[in-house]
Amino acid sequence: MFDYMTVQETARLWKISERQVQKLCKANRIEGVIHLSRVWLIPRNAEKPKDMRRKYSKKEM
């Protein structure tokens, strides 16, 4: 029915904290996210952004 997930659903799916999902939304790191009042809506087909706090080797990219 809906093509969007809540922060809680996204956190469970991506195995990260709800706060981290909120930070990704606020930083516009998730394409297609919608902010309604106090609610973030994340598209179901959105991909988890790479963690910019970690350095990746060429093999991982």
Distance bins in CASP14 RR format, pairs under 12 A and 6 or more apart:
PFRMAT RR
TARGET T0000
AUTHOR 0000-0000-0000
RMODE 2
METHOD distances of the structure
MODEL  1
1 44 0 0 0 0 0 1 0 0 0 0 0
2 9 0 0 0 0 0 1 0 0 0 0 0
2 34 0 0 0 0 0 1 0 0 0 0 0
2 41 0 0 0 0 1 0 0 0 0 0 0
2 42 0 0 0 0 0 1 0 0 0 0 0
2 43 0 0 0 0 0 1 0 0 0 0 0
2 44 0 0 0 0 1 0 0 0 0 0 0
3 32 0 0 0 0 0 1 0 0 0 0 0
3 34 0 0 0 0 0 1 0 0 0 0 0
3 41 0 0 0 0 1 0 0 0 0 0 0
3 42 0 0 0 0 0 1 0 0 0 0 0
3 43 1 0 0 1 0 0 0 0 0 0 0
3 44 1 0 1 0 0 0 0 0 0 0 0
3 45 1 0 0 1 0 0 0 0 0 0 0
3 46 0 0 0 0 0 1 0 0 0 0 0
4 10 0 0 0 0 1 0 0 0 0 0 0
4 25 0 0 0 0 0 1 0 0 0 0 0
4 30 0 0 0 0 0 1 0 0 0 0 0
4 32 0 0 0 0 1 0 0 0 0 0 0
4 33 0 0 0 0 1 0 0 0 0 0 0
4 34 1 0 0 1 0 0 0 0 0 0 0
4 35 0 0 0 0 0 1 0 0 0 0 0
4 36 0 0 0 0 0 1 0 0 0 0 0
4 39 0 0 0 0 1 0 0 0 0 0 0
4 40 0 0 0 0 1 0 0 0 0 0 0
4 41 1 1 0 0 0 0 0 0 0 0 0
4 42 1 0 0 1 0 0 0 0 0 0 0
4 43 1 0 1 0 0 0 0 0 0 0 0
4 44 1 0 0 1 0 0 0 0 0 0 0
4 45 0 0 0 0 0 1 0 0 0 0 0
4 46 0 0 0 0 1 0 0 0 0 0 0
5 11 0 0 0 0 1 0 0 0 0 0 0
5 12 0 0 0 0 1 0 0 0 0 0 0
5 13 1 0 0 1 0 0 0 0 0 0 0
5 14 0 0 0 0 1 0 0 0 0 0 0
5 18 0 0 0 0 0 1 0 0 0 0 0
5 21 0 0 0 0 1 0 0 0 0 0 0
5 25 0 0 0 0 0 1 0 0 0 0 0
5 30 0 0 0 0 0 1 0 0 0 0 0
5 32 0 0 0 0 0 1 0 0 0 0 0
5 33 0 0 0 0 0 1 0 0 0 0 0
5 34 0 0 0 0 0 1 0 0 0 0 0
5 39 0 0 0 0 0 1 0 0 0 0 0
5 40 0 0 0 0 1 0 0 0 0 0 0
5 41 1 0 0 1 0 0 0 0 0 0 0
5 42 1 0 1 0 0 0 0 0 0 0 0
5 43 1 0 0 1 0 0 0 0 0 0 0
5 44 1 0 1 0 0 0 0 0 0 0 0
5 45 0 0 0 0 1 0 0 0 0 0 0
5 46 0 0 0 0 1 0 0 0 0 0 0
5 48 0 0 0 0 0 1 0 0 0 0 0
6 12 0 0 0 0 1 0 0 0 0 0 0
6 13 0 0 0 0 0 1 0 0 0 0 0
6 18 0 0 0 0 1 0 0 0 0 0 0
6 21 0 0 0 0 1 0 0 0 0 0 0
6 22 0 0 0 0 0 1 0 0 0 0 0
6 25 0 0 0 0 0 1 0 0 0 0 0
6 33 0 0 0 0 0 1 0 0 0 0 0
6 34 0 0 0 0 0 1 0 0 0 0 0
6 36 0 0 0 0 0 1 0 0 0 0 0
6 38 0 0 0 0 0 1 0 0 0 0 0
6 39 1 0 0 1 0 0 0 0 0 0 0
6 40 1 0 0 1 0 0 0 0 0 0 0
6 41 1 0 0 1 0 0 0 0 0 0 0
6 42 1 0 0 1 0 0 0 0 0 0 0
6 43 0 0 0 0 0 1 0 0 0 0 0
6 44 0 0 0 0 0 1 0 0 0 0 0
7 13 0 0 0 0 0 1 0 0 0 0 0
7 14 0 0 0 0 0 1 0 0 0 0 0
7 16 0 0 0 0 0 1 0 0 0 0 0
7 17 0 0 0 0 1 0 0 0 0 0 0
7 18 1 0 1 0 0 0 0 0 0 0 0
7 19 0 0 0 0 1 0 0 0 0 0 0
7 20 0 0 0 0 1 0 0 0 0 0 0
7 21 1 0 1 0 0 0 0 0 0 0 0
7 22 1 0 1 0 0 0 0 0 0 0 0
7 23 0 0 0 0 0 1 0 0 0 0 0
7 24 0 0 0 0 1 0 0 0 0 0 0
7 25 1 0 0 1 0 0 0 0 0 0 0
7 26 0 0 0 0 0 1 0 0 0 0 0
7 30 0 0 0 0 0 1 0 0 0 0 0
7 33 0 0 0 0 1 0 0 0 0 0 0
7 34 0 0 0 0 0 1 0 0 0 0 0
7 35 0 0 0 0 0 1 0 0 0 0 0
7 38 0 0 0 0 0 1 0 0 0 0 0
7 39 0 0 0 0 1 0 0 0 0 0 0
7 40 1 0 1 0 0 0 0 0 0 0 0
7 41 0 0 0 0 1 0 0 0 0 0 0
7 42 1 0 0 1 0 0 0 0 0 0 0
8 14 0 0 0 0 0 1 0 0 0 0 0
8 16 0 0 0 0 0 1 0 0 0 0 0
8 17 0 0 0 0 0 1 0 0 0 0 0
8 18 1 0 1 0 0 0 0 0 0 0 0
8 19 0 0 0 0 0 1 0 0 0 0 0
8 21 0 0 0 0 1 0 0 0 0 0 0
8 22 0 0 0 0 0 1 0 0 0 0 0
8 39 0 0 0 0 0 1 0 0 0 0 0
8 40 0 0 0 0 0 1 0 0 0 0 0
8 41 0 0 0 0 0 1 0 0 0 0 0
8 42 0 0 0 0 0 1 0 0 0 0 0
9 18 0 0 0 0 1 0 0 0 0 0 0
9 21 0 0 0 0 1 0 0 0 0 0 0
9 40 0 0 0 0 0 1 0 0 0 0 0
9 41 0 0 0 0 0 1 0 0 0 0 0
9 42 1 0 0 1 0 0 0 0 0 0 0
9 43 0 0 0 0 0 1 0 0 0 0 0
9 44 0 0 0 0 1 0 0 0 0 0 0
9 46 0 0 0 0 0 1 0 0 0 0 0
10 16 0 0 0 0 1 0 0 0 0 0 0
10 17 0 0 0 0 0 1 0 0 0 0 0
10 18 0 0 0 0 1 0 0 0 0 0 0
10 19 0 0 0 0 0 1 0 0 0 0 0
10 20 0 0 0 0 1 0 0 0 0 0 0
10 21 1 0 1 0 0 0 0 0 0 0 0
10 22 0 0 0 0 1 0 0 0 0 0 0
10 24 0 0 0 0 1 0 0 0 0 0 0
10 25 0 0 0 0 1 0 0 0 0 0 0
10 30 0 0 0 0 1 0 0 0 0 0 0
10 33 0 0 0 0 1 0 0 0 0 0 0
10 40 0 0 0 0 1 0 0 0 0 0 0
10 41 0 0 0 0 1 0 0 0 0 0 0
10 42 1 0 1 0 0 0 0 0 0 0 0
10 43 0 0 0 0 1 0 0 0 0 0 0
10 44 0 0 0 0 1 0 0 0 0 0 0
10 45 0 0 0 0 0 1 0 0 0 0 0
10 46 1 0 0 1 0 0 0 0 0 0 0
10 47 0 0 0 0 0 1 0 0 0 0 0
10 48 0 0 0 0 1 0 0 0 0 0 0
10 49 0 0 0 0 0 1 0 0 0 0 0
11 17 1 0 0 1 0 0 0 0 0 0 0
11 18 1 0 1 0 0 0 0 0 0 0 0
11 19 0 0 0 0 1 0 0 0 0 0 0
11 20 1 0 0 1 0 0 0 0 0 0 0
11 21 1 0 1 0 0 0 0 0 0 0 0
11 22 0 0 0 0 1 0 0 0 0 0 0
11 23 0 0 0 0 0 1 0 0 0 0 0
11 24 0 0 0 0 0 1 0 0 0 0 0
11 25 0 0 0 0 0 1 0 0 0 0 0
11 40 0 0 0 0 0 1 0 0 0 0 0
11 42 0 0 0 0 1 0 0 0 0 0 0
11 48 0 0 0 0 0 1 0 0 0 0 0
12 18 0 0 0 0 1 0 0 0 0 0 0
12 21 0 0 0 0 1 0 0 0 0 0 0
12 42 0 0 0 0 0 1 0 0 0 0 0
13 21 0 0 0 0 1 0 0 0 0 0 0
13 42 0 0 0 0 1 0 0 0 0 0 0
13 44 0 0 0 0 1 0 0 0 0 0 0
13 45 0 0 0 0 0 1 0 0 0 0 0
13 46 0 0 0 0 1 0 0 0 0 0 0
13 47 0 0 0 0 0 1 0 0 0 0 0
13 48 0 0 0 0 1 0 0 0 0 0 0
14 20 0 0 0 0 1 0 0 0 0 0 0
14 21 1 0 0 1 0 0 0 0 0 0 0
14 24 0 0 0 0 1 0 0 0 0 0 0
14 29 0 0 0 0 0 1 0 0 0 0 0
14 30 0 0 0 0 0 1 0 0 0 0 0
14 42 0 0 0 0 1 0 0 0 0 0 0
14 46 0 0 0 0 1 0 0 0 0 0 0
14 47 0 0 0 0 1 0 0 0 0 0 0
14 48 1 0 1 0 0 0 0 0 0 0 0
14 49 0 0 0 0 1 0 0 0 0 0 0
14 50 0 0 0 0 0 1 0 0 0 0 0
14 51 0 0 0 0 0 1 0 0 0 0 0
15 21 0 0 0 0 0 1 0 0 0 0 0
15 48 0 0 0 0 1 0 0 0 0 0 0
15 51 0 0 0 0 0 1 0 0 0 0 0
16 22 0 0 0 0 0 1 0 0 0 0 0
16 23 0 0 0 0 1 0 0 0 0 0 0
16 24 0 0 0 0 1 0 0 0 0 0 0
16 30 0 0 0 0 0 1 0 0 0 0 0
16 48 1 0 0 1 0 0 0 0 0 0 0
16 49 0 0 0 0 0 1 0 0 0 0 0
16 51 0 0 0 0 1 0 0 0 0 0 0
16 53 0 0 0 0 0 1 0 0 0 0 0
17 23 0 0 0 0 1 0 0 0 0 0 0
17 24 0 0 0 0 0 1 0 0 0 0 0
18 24 0 0 0 0 0 1 0 0 0 0 0
18 25 0 0 0 0 0 1 0 0 0 0 0
18 40 0 0 0 0 1 0 0 0 0 0 0
18 42 0 0 0 0 0 1 0 0 0 0 0
19 25 0 0 0 0 0 1 0 0 0 0 0
19 26 0 0 0 0 0 1 0 0 0 0 0
19 40 0 0 0 0 0 1 0 0 0 0 0
20 26 0 0 0 0 0 1 0 0 0 0 0
20 27 0 0 0 0 0 1 0 0 0 0 0
20 29 0 0 0 0 0 1 0 0 0 0 0
20 30 0 0 0 0 0 1 0 0 0 0 0
20 48 0 0 0 0 0 1 0 0 0 0 0
20 49 0 0 0 0 0 1 0 0 0 0 0
20 51 0 0 0 0 1 0 0 0 0 0 0
20 52 0 0 0 0 0 1 0 0 0 0 0
20 53 0 0 0 0 0 1 0 0 0 0 0
21 27 0 0 0 0 0 1 0 0 0 0 0
21 29 0 0 0 0 1 0 0 0 0 0 0
21 30 0 0 0 0 1 0 0 0 0 0 0
21 33 0 0 0 0 1 0 0 0 0 0 0
21 40 1 0 0 1 0 0 0 0 0 0 0
21 41 0 0 0 0 0 1 0 0 0 0 0
21 42 1 0 0 1 0 0 0 0 0 0 0
21 46 0 0 0 0 0 1 0 0 0 0 0
21 48 0 0 0 0 1 0 0 0 0 0 0
21 49 0 0 0 0 0 1 0 0 0 0 0
22 29 0 0 0 0 0 1 0 0 0 0 0
22 30 0 0 0 0 0 1 0 0 0 0 0
22 33 0 0 0 0 0 1 0 0 0 0 0
22 35 0 0 0 0 0 1 0 0 0 0 0
22 38 0 0 0 0 0 1 0 0 0 0 0
22 39 0 0 0 0 0 1 0 0 0 0 0
22 40 1 0 0 1 0 0 0 0 0 0 0
22 42 0 0 0 0 0 1 0 0 0 0 0
23 29 0 0 0 0 1 0 0 0 0 0 0
23 30 0 0 0 0 0 1 0 0 0 0 0
23 33 0 0 0 0 0 1 0 0 0 0 0
23 40 0 0 0 0 0 1 0 0 0 0 0
23 49 0 0 0 0 0 1 0 0 0 0 0
23 51 0 0 0 0 0 1 0 0 0 0 0
23 52 0 0 0 0 0 1 0 0 0 0 0
23 53 0 0 0 0 0 1 0 0 0 0 0
24 30 1 0 1 0 0 0 0 0 0 0 0
24 31 0 0 0 0 0 1 0 0 0 0 0
24 32 0 0 0 0 0 1 0 0 0 0 0
24 33 0 0 0 0 1 0 0 0 0 0 0
24 40 0 0 0 0 1 0 0 0 0 0 0
24 42 0 0 0 0 1 0 0 0 0 0 0
24 46 0 0 0 0 1 0 0 0 0 0 0
24 47 0 0 0 0 0 1 0 0 0 0 0
24 48 0 0 0 0 1 0 0 0 0 0 0
24 49 1 0 1 0 0 0 0 0 0 0 0
24 50 0 0 0 0 0 1 0 0 0 0 0
24 51 0 0 0 0 1 0 0 0 0 0 0
24 52 0 0 0 0 0 1 0 0 0 0 0
24 53 0 0 0 0 0 1 0 0 0 0 0
25 31 0 0 0 0 0 1 0 0 0 0 0
25 32 0 0 0 0 1 0 0 0 0 0 0
25 33 1 0 1 0 0 0 0 0 0 0 0
25 34 0 0 0 0 1 0 0 0 0 0 0
25 35 1 0 0 1 0 0 0 0 0 0 0
25 36 0 0 0 0 0 1 0 0 0 0 0
25 38 0 0 0 0 0 1 0 0 0 0 0
25 39 0 0 0 0 0 1 0 0 0 0 0
25 40 1 0 1 0 0 0 0 0 0 0 0
25 41 0 0 0 0 1 0 0 0 0 0 0
25 42 1 0 0 1 0 0 0 0 0 0 0
25 43 0 0 0 0 0 1 0 0 0 0 0
25 46 0 0 0 0 0 1 0 0 0 0 0
25 49 0 0 0 0 0 1 0 0 0 0 0
26 33 0 0 0 0 1 0 0 0 0 0 0
26 35 0 0 0 0 1 0 0 0 0 0 0
26 40 0 0 0 0 1 0 0 0 0 0 0
27 33 0 0 0 0 0 1 0 0 0 0 0
27 40 0 0 0 0 0 1 0 0 0 0 0
27 49 0 0 0 0 1 0 0 0 0 0 0
27 52 0 0 0 0 1 0 0 0 0 0 0
28 34 0 0 0 0 0 1 0 0 0 0 0
28 35 0 0 0 0 0 1 0 0 0 0 0
28 40 0 0 0 0 0 1 0 0 0 0 0
28 49 0 0 0 0 0 1 0 0 0 0 0
29 40 0 0 0 0 0 1 0 0 0 0 0
29 42 0 0 0 0 0 1 0 0 0 0 0
29 46 0 0 0 0 1 0 0 0 0 0 0
29 47 0 0 0 0 0 1 0 0 0 0 0
29 48 0 0 0 0 1 0 0 0 0 0 0
29 49 1 0 1 0 0 0 0 0 0 0 0
29 50 0 0 0 0 1 0 0 0 0 0 0
29 51 0 0 0 0 0 1 0 0 0 0 0
29 52 0 0 0 0 1 0 0 0 0 0 0
30 40 0 0 0 0 1 0 0 0 0 0 0
30 41 0 0 0 0 0 1 0 0 0 0 0
30 42 1 0 1 0 0 0 0 0 0 0 0
30 43 1 0 0 1 0 0 0 0 0 0 0
30 44 0 0 0 0 0 1 0 0 0 0 0
30 45 0 0 0 0 0 1 0 0 0 0 0
30 46 1 0 1 0 0 0 0 0 0 0 0
30 47 0 0 0 0 1 0 0 0 0 0 0
30 48 0 0 0 0 1 0 0 0 0 0 0
30 49 1 0 0 1 0 0 0 0 0 0 0
30 50 0 0 0 0 0 1 0 0 0 0 0
31 42 0 0 0 0 1 0 0 0 0 0 0
31 43 1 0 0 1 0 0 0 0 0 0 0
31 45 0 0 0 0 1 0 0 0 0 0 0
31 46 1 0 0 1 0 0 0 0 0 0 0
31 47 0 0 0 0 1 0 0 0 0 0 0
31 48 0 0 0 0 0 1 0 0 0 0 0
31 49 0 0 0 0 1 0 0 0 0 0 0
32 40 0 0 0 0 0 1 0 0 0 0 0
32 41 0 0 0 0 1 0 0 0 0 0 0
32 42 1 0 0 1 0 0 0 0 0 0 0
32 43 1 0 1 0 0 0 0 0 0 0 0
32 44 0 0 0 0 0 1 0 0 0 0 0
32 45 0 0 0 0 1 0 0 0 0 0 0
32 46 1 0 0 1 0 0 0 0 0 0 0
32 47 0 0 0 0 0 1 0 0 0 0 0
33 39 0 0 0 0 0 1 0 0 0 0 0
33 40 1 0 0 1 0 0 0 0 0 0 0
33 41 1 0 0 1 0 0 0 0 0 0 0
33 42 1 0 1 0 0 0 0 0 0 0 0
33 43 1 0 0 1 0 0 0 0 0 0 0
33 44 0 0 0 0 0 1 0 0 0 0 0
33 46 1 0 0 1 0 0 0 0 0 0 0
33 49 0 0 0 0 0 1 0 0 0 0 0
34 40 1 0 0 1 0 0 0 0 0 0 0
34 41 1 0 1 0 0 0 0 0 0 0 0
34 42 0 0 0 0 1 0 0 0 0 0 0
34 43 0 0 0 0 1 0 0 0 0 0 0
34 46 0 0 0 0 0 1 0 0 0 0 0
35 41 1 0 0 1 0 0 0 0 0 0 0
35 42 0 0 0 0 0 1 0 0 0 0 0
36 42 0 0 0 0 0 1 0 0 0 0 0
40 46 0 0 0 0 0 1 0 0 0 0 0
42 48 0 0 0 0 0 1 0 0 0 0 0
42 49 0 0 0 0 0 1 0 0 0 0 0
50 56 1 0 0 1 0 0 0 0 0 0 0
50 60 0 0 0 0 1 0 0 0 0 0 0
50 61 0 0 0 0 1 0 0 0 0 0 0
51 60 0 0 0 0 0 1 0 0 0 0 0
54 60 0 0 0 0 1 0 0 0 0 0 0
54 61 0 0 0 0 0 1 0 0 0 0 0
55 61 0 0 0 0 0 1 0 0 0 0 0
END
